[in-house]
Amino acid sequence: MKTQHNIQLSPEQPFDEVLELVQPMITSILLKCHIYKDYEYYRHIASIAVWDAWRKSDQSKGVFSAYIYTTVKGEILKELSKEKSFENINTPMDNETINYFREHEMSVRNPTFIECIMSHLKFEERKILQLFYVEGYSYLEIAKELGLSMDAVKKRRTRIMIKLRELLYSKDE
């Protein structure tokens, strides 16, 4: 059996063959980058990076396998950075919003306050809030329950929290 170090890669090989040969390399990169969730998504990003490296390769500029490695690792790190940036910019602070919601409801002693706010949400939005905050479901469990992708659930929850904040702060004015 050949080890990864004995494999000869060349841009003249068919892409499918190159992709198959670099699977151990991709796995190694994903582990080094601490990818433990959304594993298939990042494996897909890596496959696209291999395609890009295969298409753009120039043997006069260095070893093909090293070029694949740096391209794949670079794309994975770029995607991780984009994901972190998105979370930092777009994810409202859950506890702050939920605590505000609870305190406001308690302070005004208005039993219809929650119903008023919730009436502005669609059925699916209310369901996501219920599953996430009341029943303690994870993103994956909510995705399975609603037949959505995990990324779709994350983005929808973010939009719901933004919508709740807007509704809460408009009620104060």
N, C-alpha and C positions, 0 to 999 in steps of 0.2 A: 504494500500500500504506500502511495506517495504521501509525503508530508507537504505542508503548504510551502516550505522552503524549496522543495524540489520541482515545483510546478513552474513550467516556463510559459509565460504569458506573452502574447504578441498581438498587436492591433490588427494583424492579418487574419487572426482566428475569427470565426463567426462570433457575433455578440453573445448568443445563447451559451456557447461553450465558455467564453470568458466569464460570463455571469455565474455559471455553475462552478467554475474553478475558484472564484473569489468569495464564495459563500463563507468559508471559515474566516477569511479576512474581515468580512462584514460583521460576522458574529463577534469577533475580537474587538472591533472598533466600537460596536454597540455596548459591549461590556465595559470597555475602558471609559466610555462616556456616561456610564451608569444609567443606561436606558433599561428600565425595568417595567415601565408601563407604556402603553401605546407602542409596544414592540414591533408589531406588524407595520404600523404607519412609518416608523423610522427605518425599517428594513426596506420599505418601498422607496423612501427618500434615497437610501443607499443605492438601490438598484438603478434609479434614475441617474445618480451621480456616476455610476459605473458606465452607463450608456453615454453620458456626456464625455467622460474621459476616453472611452473607446472611440467616439466620433472625432474628438479633437486631438488625439494623440499624435505626437511627433517624436519618433525614436531618436532623432538627432539631439533632442533636448533632455534625454535621460532614460532611465529604466521605466518601462511601461507599468510594472507592478507598483513601483513607488508613486508614480503619477496617479494611479487608481487609488492607492491608499490615501494620499493627501487630498484628492478630490472628494472622496467619500467622507473622510473625517471632517473636512471643511464644510461640506453640505450639512452634515449632522449637527455640527456645532452652530452653524448659521441658523438652522431650524430651531434648535434649543434656545438660542438667543432671541429669535422672533417670538417664540412661545412665551418666554419669560417676560419680554417686553409687553406683549399683549396682556398678560395677566396683571402686570404692574399698572398698566394704563387703564384697562377696561374693567377689572374686577372690583366692584364696590366692596367696601368693608362690610361683610355680612353681619357681624355682631353689632356693629355700630347702627346699622339700619334696623335690624330686628329689635335691638334694645330701645332705640328711639320709638319704634312702633309700639312696643309694650308700655314704655313710660308715658307716651302721649295718651294712649288708650286709658291707662290708669288715672292719669291726672285729670282728664276731662270727664271721667266716669260716664262715658257715652257708650251704651251697649251697641249702638248701630255704627260706631266708628269703623270697626273691622269690616262689617258688611259693606259699608260705603266704599272703603278702599278696595276690597276684594271684588266688588261689582265692576270695577274698571279693568279687571284682569280677565283674560280668556280662560275657558275651561282648562286647556292644557297648561297654562301658566299656573293656575291654582293647584293643579295636580302635581306639577313639578315642585312647588313650594311645600305642599303637603308631604310628598314622598321624601324630600330632602330634609326639611326641618322638623316635621312632626314624627315621621316614621323612621328617620335616620338612614334612609337608603343612600348607597354610594352612587356616584355618577354612572358606573357600569350597570348597577341594578335598575336605576331609573331608565337608562337607555334600553335595556331589555324589556322592561315593563311597558314602555311607550313605543317600542319599535323604532328607535332612533339611534344614531351613532352617539358615542360618548362625547365627541367634540360638539355635536349639535346640542346636547343637553347642557354642556358647559356654557356655550354661547347664549342659549336661551335663558339660563339662570342669570347670567350676567345682565342681559336685557331686562329681565324681570326686576332685578334689584335696582337697576337704574330707573325703571318705570315707577317702582315703589317709592324711591327717594323723591322723584319729581312729584308724585301724588301727595306724599307726606308733607313736603315743604310747601306745596301750593295750598294745602289745607290750613297751614299755620298763618298764612297771610290774610 
